[in-house]
């Protein structure tokens, strides 16, 4: 577990170690089958896999990268992405989401297991069944790592989490835990998932009211809670940017007064959350059909 957080070279060596990843997955599967998701060894195994999934898209071996990203390279040669709010960036993202992964192997080995649907379902199972905060956080964090990029692999993982494995209820439950790091990681995962345009309606329906309910009444007074608040605002931005229906859902969940209060905080220390809330407000105002409801 310590060695897996030693940096890119350490991760590379461990991913290449024959049988290591397979053994970790095998142990966790056994723990879940034996109804023992809370033992320390399971926590260690999940934390190792969490670390080995960090920057996986960037650090993939060339043989995998070629088969997975050859179509993506063709897309990016034709389209330049100017930035977060560029109109063409949306088109590029939509094309990337249509780029399929190579067909999943029924019996993955080694590094292939790290993004395989079997392990994704294991993480979701641990999120639902384990009561150890570190195990929950590592499972959420592994999924966050796997959905962090912009290529076809992160979007395929996101689709598996949301649509194939029905993972949103388990993630949604983590928004209401008392442990701040678990909550922060759950929100960060939802933020990654919400970038996938084809999943935004599902996510808004399942978790938007919960996101609003955990949004504080004003900017919180500690860094972790402040980062969580900023992530919630950016997730809500993703969900409402192109959906008037989702913006109305935020309104009916009484989210607007909270967002306004967060945006009006002047303290430099907590400007990250205020800035995110301001971006969200600006986006909400673009739905002209809701102006009269906003004014009320």
Backbone bond lengths (Angstrom), bond angles and torsions (degrees), N, CA, C in turn:
res aa  C-N    CA-C-N  psi(-1)  N-CA   C-N-CA  omega(-1)  CA-C   N-CA-C  phi
1 X - - - 1.467 - - 1.525 110.23 -
2 X 1.329 116.99 -44.21 1.463 120.13 177.10 1.524 110.81 -64.25
3 X 1.334 115.71 -45.04 1.462 120.17 -177.57 1.527 112.06 -63.70
4 X 1.333 117.28 -29.73 1.472 119.95 -176.93 1.523 112.32 -72.16
5 X 1.334 116.90 -11.07 1.472 119.65 177.58 1.529 111.29 -107.28
6 X 1.341 115.97 24.52 1.472 120.66 -174.51 1.526 113.24 -89.29
7 X 1.336 118.96 5.44 1.456 120.15 177.36 1.515 112.97 111.22
8 X 1.349 117.08 178.78 1.474 122.04 -173.35 1.521 114.11 -56.52
9 X 1.332 117.65 -43.93 1.466 119.82 -177.44 1.527 111.57 -66.50
10 X 1.338 115.46 -40.55 1.464 119.63 177.45 1.517 111.47 -62.85
11 X 1.347 116.44 -44.06 1.476 120.20 177.93 1.524 110.61 -60.90
12 X 1.342 116.32 -43.00 1.467 120.92 -178.27 1.532 110.61 -60.53
13 X 1.321 116.28 -47.08 1.469 120.86 -179.32 1.529 110.93 -62.23
14 X 1.330 116.17 -42.67 1.466 119.58 -178.10 1.530 111.38 -68.76
15 X 1.343 116.74 -38.27 1.469 119.05 177.24 1.522 111.49 -63.73
16 X 1.339 115.70 -33.11 1.465 120.39 -177.71 1.528 112.72 -82.96
17 X 1.327 117.54 -11.07 1.467 121.25 -176.72 1.536 109.23 -70.34
18 X 1.302 116.25 116.68 1.466 120.88 -173.20 1.529 111.63 -61.57
19 X 1.310 115.49 126.21 1.465 121.01 175.72 1.518 115.50 86.77
20 X 1.332 118.83 -11.45 1.468 119.91 -174.31 1.531 111.45 -67.28
21 X 1.333 116.07 -54.56 1.472 119.52 -178.83 1.522 110.15 -62.40
22 X 1.337 116.27 -42.13 1.472 119.79 179.81 1.531 111.05 -59.65
23 X 1.325 116.85 -39.35 1.468 121.12 -179.28 1.527 111.28 -66.89
24 X 1.330 115.86 -41.18 1.469 120.31 179.34 1.524 110.32 -62.49
25 X 1.344 115.90 -45.86 1.470 120.66 179.65 1.532 109.73 -63.40
26 X 1.329 116.67 -42.73 1.467 122.05 -179.86 1.532 110.49 -59.82
27 X 1.346 116.86 -43.43 1.457 119.86 -178.94 1.539 110.69 -63.65
28 X 1.339 116.28 -45.45 1.473 119.53 -177.98 1.528 110.33 -64.45
29 X 1.345 116.77 -41.01 1.475 119.77 177.88 1.527 110.65 -58.57
30 X 1.330 115.98 -41.29 1.467 120.25 178.48 1.515 112.32 -64.78
31 X 1.349 116.19 -41.25 1.470 120.57 179.83 1.527 110.71 -62.97
32 X 1.342 116.55 -41.56 1.470 120.31 179.20 1.533 109.96 -67.06
33 X 1.339 116.71 -42.58 1.473 120.70 179.75 1.526 111.31 -62.56
34 X 1.350 116.46 -34.22 1.472 121.49 179.29 1.527 112.85 -87.42
35 X 1.340 116.12 8.24 1.476 121.79 -179.24 1.527 111.69 57.31
36 X 1.327 116.03 41.47 1.471 120.92 177.78 1.535 110.34 -126.32
37 X 1.347 117.10 61.44 1.464 119.20 -177.15 1.528 113.97 -78.45
38 X 1.340 116.77 -1.66 1.464 119.66 -173.45 1.529 114.25 -107.54
39 X 1.346 118.05 7.19 1.465 116.33 -178.09 1.529 110.61 -78.03
40 X 1.315 114.93 157.89 1.464 121.87 -174.35 1.530 111.73 -64.17
41 X 1.314 117.39 -37.16 1.467 120.34 -179.02 1.531 111.31 -64.04
42 X 1.332 116.62 -38.34 1.468 120.04 176.63 1.522 110.05 -62.57
43 X 1.331 115.85 -44.05 1.473 120.25 176.38 1.528 110.50 -55.92
44 X 1.351 116.82 -47.16 1.462 120.57 -179.55 1.530 111.48 -61.28
45 X 1.343 116.07 -44.37 1.470 120.09 -179.70 1.534 111.14 -60.43
46 X 1.342 116.19 -45.26 1.466 119.95 -178.63 1.527 110.57 -66.11
47 X 1.332 116.67 -38.77 1.469 119.64 178.82 1.529 111.35 -64.02
48 X 1.336 116.58 -37.21 1.474 120.16 176.97 1.531 109.76 -64.31
49 X 1.332 116.73 -48.04 1.465 120.57 -179.98 1.522 111.27 -63.26
50 X 1.326 116.21 -36.55 1.476 121.18 174.59 1.525 110.06 -57.37
51 X 1.338 116.50 -48.97 1.462 120.48 -179.51 1.525 111.97 -66.04
52 X 1.333 117.37 -38.48 1.461 120.38 -178.72 1.532 112.46 -71.90
53 X 1.327 116.73 -17.99 1.471 119.61 177.26 1.528 111.78 -88.51
54 X 1.342 116.82 -5.33 1.471 120.29 -179.19 1.531 110.25 -66.99
55 X 1.338 116.57 129.90 1.469 123.53 -179.85 1.533 112.15 52.94
56 X 1.309 116.23 33.09 1.466 120.79 -176.22 1.521 111.37 -62.30
57 X 1.327 115.84 -40.99 1.470 119.65 -178.45 1.533 110.99 -59.40
58 X 1.334 116.40 -40.90 1.469 121.65 -178.60 1.521 111.05 -74.07
59 X 1.327 116.34 -37.51 1.462 121.06 -171.53 1.530 114.35 -96.93
60 X 1.342 117.00 8.17 1.469 120.04 179.90 1.522 111.11 -56.53
61 X 1.320 117.66 141.61 1.465 119.86 173.42 1.524 110.55 -57.75
62 X 1.310 116.35 148.97 1.472 121.60 -174.42 1.530 112.17 -57.02
63 X 1.333 117.46 -35.29 1.470 119.90 -177.96 1.526 111.41 -63.04
64 X 1.352 116.71 -38.74 1.469 119.92 177.00 1.515 110.77 -75.03
65 X 1.329 115.30 -42.25 1.460 120.10 -176.68 1.523 110.82 -59.43
66 X 1.327 117.18 -38.99 1.466 119.98 -178.66 1.520 111.11 -65.61
67 X 1.326 116.76 -44.76 1.466 118.85 -176.84 1.524 111.73 -71.36
68 X 1.337 116.76 -32.16 1.467 119.59 -176.50 1.525 111.99 -84.85
69 X 1.340 116.56 -36.85 1.462 119.06 -168.53 1.522 115.43 -108.17
70 X 1.334 117.34 6.26 1.462 118.08 -179.10 1.534 110.82 -61.05
71 X 1.348 116.78 -39.45 1.464 119.27 178.72 1.524 110.94 -70.33
72 X 1.335 115.12 -34.94 1.464 119.05 -179.24 1.524 110.79 -64.43
73 X 1.359 116.30 -39.28 1.462 119.49 179.89 1.531 109.97 -61.73
74 X 1.319 117.09 -39.28 1.462 120.38 178.64 1.522 110.77 -61.98
75 X 1.337 116.37 -38.26 1.468 120.73 179.07 1.520 110.24 -65.72
76 X 1.369 115.62 -48.83 1.450 117.84 -173.86 1.524 112.91 -70.63
77 X 1.345 117.67 -20.05 1.461 119.08 175.49 1.529 110.94 -70.60
78 X 1.321 115.88 -29.28 1.466 120.17 -177.50 1.521 113.21 -89.86
79 X 1.310 117.02 -25.89 1.478 121.18 -175.31 1.508 110.51 -127.20
80 X 1.296 117.16 128.33 1.465 122.38 174.02 1.523 108.45 -98.43
81 X 1.310 116.37 137.49 1.462 120.69 179.65 1.523 109.12 -98.79
82 X 1.331 119.30 111.36 1.453 120.88 -174.83 1.519 114.50 -75.62
83 X 1.333 118.89 -25.86 1.467 118.68 -178.37 1.507 111.22 161.51
84 X 1.343 115.06 -173.88 1.467 120.76 -173.13 1.522 113.00 -58.66
85 X 1.334 116.51 -40.51 1.462 118.71 -171.18 1.520 112.60 -106.23
86 X 1.362 116.11 9.21 1.463 118.90 179.73 1.512 111.07 -68.38
87 X 1.340 116.50 145.11 1.463 119.17 -178.01 1.515 110.66 -71.07
88 X 1.337 117.27 -33.46 1.462 119.22 -178.20 1.520 112.11 -72.51
89 X 1.347 117.17 -25.66 1.464 119.28 -178.97 1.528 110.68 -62.25
90 X 1.316 117.36 -33.07 1.457 121.57 177.70 1.526 109.96 -63.24
91 X 1.353 116.95 -42.27 1.461 120.76 -179.72 1.525 110.99 -64.90
92 X 1.335 115.46 -41.55 1.467 119.33 179.55 1.516 109.79 -62.32
93 X 1.352 116.21 -44.14 1.471 119.99 179.80 1.527 110.61 -60.37
94 X 1.349 116.23 -42.77 1.457 119.14 -178.98 1.526 110.69 -61.85
95 X 1.338 116.35 -40.61 1.457 119.61 178.50 1.521 110.75 -65.28
96 X 1.340 116.31 -40.66 1.459 119.74 -179.14 1.524 110.55 -62.59
97 X 1.323 115.72 -36.38 1.457 118.64 -179.27 1.527 111.52 -69.86
98 X 1.326 117.05 -22.40 1.457 120.17 178.10 1.523 112.18 -85.17
99 X 1.342 116.53 -6.30 1.459 120.28 -179.26 1.519 109.17 -81.85
100 X 1.327 118.89 112.53 1.469 119.70 -174.40 1.522 112.47 -78.01
101 X 1.310 115.53 152.01 1.461 120.38 169.65 1.525 108.99 -75.16
102 X 1.329 116.65 155.70 1.468 117.40 169.11 1.530 109.11 -56.10
103 X 1.310 116.68 150.81 1.466 120.93 -176.70 1.527 110.85 -56.17
104 X 1.335 115.48 133.83 1.467 120.22 -178.13 1.522 111.47 -61.77
105 X 1.322 115.17 138.68 1.465 119.31 176.14 1.520 108.78 -79.75
106 X 1.318 116.52 139.36 1.468 120.03 -179.07 1.525 111.31 -70.53
107 X 1.330 116.72 -24.73 1.462 120.12 -179.52 1.530 109.47 -131.50
108 X 1.356 117.08 76.67 1.467 119.93 -175.01 1.522 111.72 -68.59
109 X 1.330 115.66 151.71 1.460 121.25 178.53 1.521 109.74 -127.44
110 X 1.314 115.75 142.34 1.461 121.25 172.22 1.514 113.06 58.80
111 X 1.335 115.33 -130.84 1.465 120.93 -172.94 1.529 111.79 -62.28
112 X 1.344 118.03 -26.30 1.474 120.80 177.84 1.523 111.31 -59.18
113 X 1.340 116.94 -29.23 1.465 120.77 -178.01 1.524 111.95 -67.23
114 X 1.330 117.25 -24.56 1.461 120.39 -171.26 1.522 112.84 -64.66
115 X 1.342 117.61 -29.58 1.467 119.36 178.24 1.529 112.15 -114.31
116 X 1.320 117.17 10.18 1.466 121.03 -177.56 1.531 110.52 -74.34
117 X 1.330 116.56 149.31 1.468 120.83 -177.07 1.531 112.06 -61.83
118 X 1.340 117.30 -27.32 1.472 119.87 177.87 1.523 110.60 -60.33
119 X 1.323 117.16 -46.48 1.465 120.36 -179.16 1.524 111.31 -72.17
120 X 1.329 117.09 -34.23 1.471 120.35 176.34 1.528 109.64 -59.71
121 X 1.334 116.57 -42.63 1.474 120.66 179.10 1.533 110.98 -68.26
122 X 1.337 116.97 -33.72 1.466 120.42 176.21 1.530 110.20 -63.13
123 X 1.332 117.02 -45.43 1.467 120.37 178.28 1.530 110.75 -58.95
124 X 1.323 116.11 -45.05 1.475 119.65 -179.11 1.524 111.15 -65.17
125 X 1.329 116.52 -35.71 1.457 120.86 177.28 1.530 110.83 -64.66
126 X 1.329 116.69 -42.99 1.473 120.47 179.21 1.524 111.38 -67.01
127 X 1.331 116.82 -37.62 1.470 120.24 177.06 1.524 109.63 -59.38
128 X 1.334 115.81 -39.92 1.464 120.53 -177.55 1.525 113.01 -78.06
129 X 1.360 117.18 -35.52 1.466 119.59 -169.04 1.529 114.95 -103.85
130 X 1.333 117.85 -26.43 1.458 119.13 -176.83 1.522 110.44 -80.96
131 X 1.327 115.90 147.73 1.466 120.52 174.51 1.529 110.93 -110.75
132 X 1.319 117.09 3.51 1.473 120.98 176.27 1.525 109.20 -82.36
133 X 1.325 116.60 122.73 1.459 120.44 -177.12 1.527 112.62 -60.09
134 X 1.345 117.29 -39.56 1.460 119.94 -178.92 1.532 111.63 -66.78
135 X 1.333 115.99 -35.98 1.462 119.77 177.90 1.521 110.27 -68.04
136 X 1.324 116.51 -43.62 1.470 120.74 177.21 1.527 110.79 -61.32
137 X 1.337 115.53 -47.53 1.463 120.10 -177.68 1.528 111.43 -63.59
138 X 1.347 117.07 -41.50 1.464 120.64 -179.75 1.526 111.26 -67.19
139 X 1.342 117.44 -38.52 1.470 120.83 178.45 1.528 110.45 -65.43
140 X 1.328 116.10 -45.89 1.470 120.60 176.24 1.524 110.11 -62.49
141 X 1.337 115.93 -41.51 1.463 120.67 -177.76 1.515 112.80 -66.09
142 X 1.337 116.86 -36.92 1.471 120.25 176.94 1.525 109.91 -63.23
143 X 1.334 116.95 -44.29 1.463 120.41 177.73 1.528 110.84 -65.69
144 X 1.329 116.27 -36.56 1.473 120.20 175.83 1.533 110.26 -61.31
145 X 1.344 116.58 -44.83 1.468 120.31 177.96 1.523 111.99 -60.23
146 X 1.334 115.70 -43.56 1.466 120.66 -175.64 1.527 112.58 -70.70
147 X 1.330 117.45 -20.75 1.473 120.59 -178.81 1.529 111.71 -106.00
148 X 1.332 117.11 12.70 1.471 120.22 -170.94 1.518 114.17 -83.00
149 X 1.324 119.33 -22.50 1.460 120.41 -175.32 1.515 112.97 -86.95
150 X 1.324 115.43 -170.92 1.468 120.65 -179.28 1.520 112.19 -118.34
151 X 1.310 117.37 5.97 1.465 120.59 -178.73 1.510 112.17 -88.34
152 X 1.322 117.15 -175.24 1.471 121.04 -177.31 1.520 113.86 -66.61
153 X 1.339 118.63 -30.16 1.464 119.39 -179.20 1.531 112.05 -64.38
154 X 1.350 119.70 -51.84 1.471 119.50 178.58 1.522 113.06 -58.61
155 X 1.341 117.07 -38.75 1.459 118.78 -179.96 1.529 111.69 -70.48
156 X 1.336 116.75 -34.41 1.468 120.03 176.80 1.531 110.29 -66.89
157 X 1.330 117.00 -40.98 1.469 120.78 176.84 1.528 109.96 -62.55
158 X 1.343 116.16 -42.38 1.474 120.38 179.43 1.527 110.74 -59.96
159 X 1.328 116.53 -43.04 1.473 119.61 178.79 1.525 111.31 -63.49
160 X 1.331 116.00 -38.60 1.468 119.14 178.43 1.525 110.20 -63.57
161 X 1.328 117.31 -45.43 1.468 121.78 -179.04 1.520 111.04 -59.85
162 X 1.337 115.88 -47.60 1.475 120.26 -171.53 1.523 112.15 -82.24
163 X 1.334 117.41 -47.15 1.464 120.52 -168.55 1.527 114.09 -102.10
164 X 1.326 117.39 -41.63 1.465 118.97 -175.08 1.521 112.65 -85.51
165 X 1.341 117.39 -37.33 1.469 120.40 -176.07 1.525 112.50 -104.44
166 X 1.334 117.42 0.24 1.476 121.92 178.58 1.536 111.23 49.45
167 X 1.336 115.82 52.85 1.459 120.46 -174.03 1.514 116.25 -85.63
168 X 1.340 117.97 -11.02 1.466 119.48 -174.36 1.535 113.99 -62.18
169 X 1.348 120.19 -40.16 1.474 118.17 179.13 1.536 113.24 -58.70
170 X 1.328 117.11 -39.77 1.469 120.04 179.42 1.525 111.21 -67.61
171 X 1.341 116.23 -41.69 1.470 120.06 179.29 1.526 109.82 -67.31
172 X 1.329 116.28 -41.21 1.464 120.94 179.72 1.536 111.03 -58.72
173 X 1.319 117.55 -38.76 1.469 120.89 179.61 1.530 111.33 -61.61
174 X 1.338 116.72 -31.26 1.468 121.06 -178.96 1.528 112.87 -71.94
175 X 1.342 116.56 -14.80 1.474 119.38 175.86 1.518 111.41 -68.96
176 X 1.324 116.35 -19.56 1.469 120.13 -173.11 1.528 113.19 -108.26
177 X 1.337 117.21 8.90 1.467 119.32 177.11 1.528 109.32 -78.90
178 X 1.330 115.42 159.07 1.469 119.33 -177.09 1.524 112.83 -83.15
179 X 1.336 116.82 -19.10 1.465 119.68 -176.40 1.537 109.67 -74.26
180 X 1.351 118.70 116.09 1.467 120.42 -172.47 1.529 114.38 -62.96
181 X 1.351 117.75 -35.76 1.470 119.94 -178.12 1.525 111.14 -69.42
182 X 1.336 117.39 -36.89 1.468 121.19 177.71 1.524 109.56 -65.01
183 X 1.321 116.09 -46.10 1.469 120.78 179.88 1.533 110.46 -61.70
184 X 1.323 116.61 -44.62 1.470 121.27 -179.63 1.526 111.23 -59.98
185 X 1.350 116.86 -43.21 1.461 120.47 -178.76 1.526 110.91 -69.37
186 X 1.327 117.23 -36.90 1.474 120.73 177.38 1.528 110.38 -62.39
187 X 1.337 116.35 -42.62 1.467 120.15 179.03 1.529 110.62 -66.23
188 X 1.334 116.98 -40.65 1.472 120.46 179.12 1.528 110.86 -62.59
189 X 1.332 116.67 -38.95 1.463 120.47 176.38 1.526 110.19 -63.56
190 X 1.328 117.79 -45.58 1.465 121.09 179.15 1.532 111.05 -62.26
191 X 1.322 115.91 -35.77 1.471 119.32 177.44 1.528 110.14 -62.15
192 X 1.341 116.97 -43.40 1.466 120.44 177.08 1.531 110.94 -62.65
193 X 1.324 116.06 -46.50 1.469 120.21 -178.73 1.531 111.13 -61.44
194 X 1.330 116.30 -36.90 1.469 120.79 -174.84 1.521 112.67 -71.69
195 X 1.340 118.05 -10.25 1.470 120.00 176.27 1.518 111.21 -75.25
196 X 1.326 116.81 -16.98 1.459 122.10 -178.04 1.532 108.66 -83.02
197 X 1.327 115.40 106.67 1.469 121.14 -171.59 1.522 112.39 -56.83
198 X 1.322 116.46 -38.62 1.465 119.73 -176.42 1.527 112.94 -70.70
199 X 1.335 117.52 -12.40 1.468 121.06 -178.70 1.527 113.08 -105.75
200 X 1.328 117.03 -5.37 1.468 119.58 -170.55 1.525 113.12 -62.73
201 X 1.321 117.83 -38.86 1.475 119.46 179.80 1.526 111.37 -64.61
202 X 1.341 116.63 -42.69 1.468 120.73 178.39 1.529 110.75 -61.60
203 X 1.331 115.81 -44.63 1.470 120.31 -177.22 1.524 110.27 -66.96
204 X 1.337 116.59 -43.39 1.470 119.82 179.76 1.524 110.76 -60.59
205 X 1.315 116.40 -43.96 1.471 120.28 -179.28 1.518 111.64 -63.09
206 X 1.337 116.31 -39.91 1.470 120.80 -174.13 1.524 113.29 -82.07
207 X 1.344 117.78 -41.51 1.471 118.10 -167.60 1.525 115.96 -125.78
208 X 1.349 118.69 -7.60 1.475 118.04 -177.15 1.532 112.57 -58.03
209 X 1.327 119.57 -46.94 1.477 118.27 178.32 1.528 113.05 -60.20
210 X 1.340 117.15 -35.24 1.465 120.65 178.33 1.525 111.09 -67.74
211 X 1.330 116.58 -40.41 1.469 120.26 177.30 1.525 110.40 -60.26
212 X 1.332 116.03 -43.30 1.472 119.73 178.41 1.524 110.62 -64.53
213 X 1.336 116.92 -39.32 1.470 119.94 -176.40 1.524 112.05 -66.43
214 X 1.354 118.27 -31.06 1.468 119.97 -179.98 1.531 112.16 -91.41
215 X 1.335 116.56 -3.41 1.458 119.89 175.23 1.527 108.23 -68.72
216 X 1.350 118.67 130.09 1.460 119.86 -178.15 1.529 112.20 -71.78
217 X 1.320 115.67 165.60 1.469 120.95 -179.88 1.528 111.75 -74.77
218 X 1.330 116.35 -19.45 1.462 121.77 177.55 1.526 107.93 -154.72
219 X 1.329 117.76 177.84 1.464 119.94 -179.56 1.524 109.51 -64.61
220 X 1.340 117.89 125.61 1.473 120.13 -178.65 1.526 111.29 -71.03
221 X 1.329 115.18 164.03 1.462 120.44 -171.68 1.507 116.08 -96.83
222 X 1.344 119.36 15.67 1.463 118.80 176.01 1.526 109.12 -136.43
223 X 1.330 115.98 157.60 1.467 121.28 -171.95 1.523 113.13 -61.65
224 X 1.349 117.11 -45.54 1.472 120.17 -176.59 1.528 110.09 -62.82
225 X 1.324 115.96 -46.92 1.467 120.31 -179.74 1.528 110.99 -65.50
226 X 1.334 116.51 -33.89 1.462 120.92 178.50 1.535 110.56 -67.30
227 X 1.334 116.37 -42.89 1.472 120.48 177.71 1.536 110.71 -64.51
228 X 1.337 115.62 -39.34 1.468 119.94 178.17 1.525 109.98 -62.32
229 X 1.327 116.36 -43.37 1.467 121.43 179.55 1.525 110.61 -61.39
230 X 1.340 116.63 -44.03 1.472 120.48 178.15 1.525 110.53 -61.25
231 X 1.336 116.58 -42.94 1.477 120.68 -179.82 1.522 111.72 -64.07
232 X 1.336 116.62 -38.70 1.467 119.94 176.94 1.531 110.06 -61.36
233 X 1.338 116.02 -44.83 1.470 120.12 -179.27 1.528 111.12 -62.13
234 X 1.333 117.51 -42.19 1.463 120.07 179.52 1.529 111.59 -69.20
235 X 1.333 116.75 -33.17 1.469 119.96 175.52 1.524 110.16 -65.73
236 X 1.328 116.00 -44.75 1.466 120.29 177.46 1.527 110.80 -63.41
237 X 1.330 116.37 -35.92 1.472 120.86 175.40 1.528 110.24 -59.42
238 X 1.334 116.83 -47.68 1.465 120.56 179.60 1.531 111.31 -60.28
239 X 1.329 115.77 -41.25 1.466 120.16 -174.82 1.523 112.78 -74.36
240 X 1.336 117.50 -29.58 1.472 120.80 -174.24 1.526 113.64 -103.12
241 X 1.340 117.78 -11.81 1.461 121.46 -172.45 1.525 112.21 -54.93
242 X 1.329 116.84 -44.92 1.463 119.25 -176.74 1.524 112.20 -116.98
243 X 1.333 116.61 17.92 1.470 119.60 -178.15 1.529 110.51 -133.48
244 X 1.310 114.42 106.52 1.463 120.06 176.44 1.532 110.56 -64.25
245 X 1.331 116.19 -32.90 1.471 120.84 178.98 1.528 110.37 -63.03
246 X 1.345 117.33 -43.43 1.462 120.79 179.86 1.532 111.13 -68.90
247 X 1.333 116.11 -35.55 1.466 119.83 176.33 1.529 110.42 -63.38
248 X 1.337 116.22 -39.16 1.474 120.08 177.54 1.535 110.42 -67.49
249 X 1.328 115.87 -34.36 1.471 120.33 177.20 1.536 110.24 -63.50
250 X 1.326 116.56 -41.62 1.471 120.85 176.71 1.536 110.14 -61.76
251 X 1.322 114.91 -40.91 1.472 120.71 -179.87 1.531 110.88 -63.93
252 X 1.329 116.55 -45.88 1.466 120.07 -177.75 1.525 112.20 -70.78
253 X 1.353 117.07 -20.16 1.471 120.95 176.13 1.534 111.58 -86.40
254 X 1.342 116.22 9.43 1.475 122.91 178.37 1.533 111.93 62.33
255 X 1.343 115.01 38.60 1.461 119.13 -179.53 1.510 114.54 -84.98
256 X 1.347 117.29 -24.32 1.462 119.73 -173.10 1.528 114.03 -61.84
257 X 1.346 119.73 -46.56 1.479 118.68 178.38 1.535 112.79 -58.57
258 X 1.335 116.60 -36.53 1.466 120.21 178.89 1.532 110.65 -65.79
259 X 1.327 115.81 -46.06 1.470 120.15 -178.12 1.530 110.23 -63.21
260 X 1.339 116.80 -41.94 1.471 120.80 178.64 1.526 110.25 -61.69
261 X 1.336 116.65 -46.00 1.470 120.74 -178.87 1.530 111.45 -61.71
262 X 1.339 116.95 -40.76 1.474 120.58 179.58 1.529 110.36 -67.30
263 X 1.331 116.26 -38.09 1.470 120.03 -176.92 1.528 112.25 -68.81
264 X 1.328 117.19 -22.23 1.474 120.79 -174.46 1.517 113.07 -90.61
265 X 1.327 119.08 3.36 1.463 120.80 178.94 1.527 109.99 -73.27
266 X 1.332 116.33 131.35 1.470 120.91 -174.22 1.514 113.58 -96.74
267 X 1.317 118.22 -10.25 1.464 120.94 -173.63 1.528 110.79 -67.42
268 X 1.333 117.40 128.96 1.463 121.71 178.48 1.520 111.59 -61.68
269 X 1.342 115.01 -34.65 1.466 120.31 -176.07 1.533 111.37 -58.25
270 X 1.335 115.70 -35.57 1.462 119.75 -174.99 1.531 111.61 -113.84
271 X 1.340 116.70 26.83 1.462 120.00 -174.74 1.523 112.40 -68.45
272 X 1.352 116.92 -22.16 1.472 120.28 -179.60 1.532 110.47 -58.60
273 X 1.322 116.71 -46.76 1.466 120.34 179.92 1.529 110.78 -68.73
274 X 1.338 116.81 -41.15 1.471 120.77 -179.64 1.522 110.85 -63.43
275 X 1.325 115.54 -40.76 1.467 120.26 -179.61 1.534 110.05 -65.07
276 X 1.351 116.14 -43.24 1.464 120.30 179.18 1.527 110.95 -62.22
277 X 1.341 116.19 -41.28 1.469 120.06 178.86 1.528 110.83 -64.90
278 X 1.329 116.96 -37.07 1.470 120.80 179.16 1.525 111.33 -66.49
279 X 1.337 116.12 -41.02 1.475 120.76 176.18 1.531 109.85 -60.52
280 X 1.324 116.18 -42.20 1.466 121.01 179.07 1.528 110.96 -63.48
281 X 1.331 116.97 -44.75 1.470 120.40 179.19 1.523 111.43 -60.33
282 X 1.340 115.39 -44.26 1.463 120.53 -179.97 1.531 110.00 -58.67
283 X 1.335 115.74 -42.33 1.458 120.61 179.88 1.531 111.19 -67.53
284 X 1.335 116.74 -41.89 1.470 120.33 -179.76 1.531 111.19 -61.04
285 X 1.343 116.15 -35.24 1.468 120.11 -178.13 1.528 111.67 -69.70
286 X 1.331 117.10 -17.97 1.470 119.76 179.95 1.525 111.83 -70.36
287 X 1.340 117.13 -15.89 1.473 120.33 176.16 1.537 108.34 -84.66
288 X 1.328 114.92 88.33 1.469 119.56 -172.82 1.531 112.35 -63.47
289 X 1.327 117.39 -26.06 1.471 120.50 179.91 1.529 112.13 -67.45
290 X 1.343 117.03 -14.78 1.460 120.66 -178.68 1.520 113.47 -102.87
291 X 1.328 117.92 2.31 1.469 120.11 -175.29 1.533 112.11 -57.12
292 X 1.331 116.64 -44.30 1.476 118.02 -178.09 1.519 110.56 -65.20
293 X 1.339 117.65 -37.27 1.474 121.13 177.87 1.530 110.11 -66.71
294 X 1.336 117.26 -39.99 1.468 120.69 177.70 1.530 109.65 -61.31
295 X 1.325 116.90 -45.04 1.464 120.39 -176.38 1.532 111.13 -64.17
296 X 1.317 116.65 -37.64 1.477 119.91 174.98 1.513 110.62 -62.12
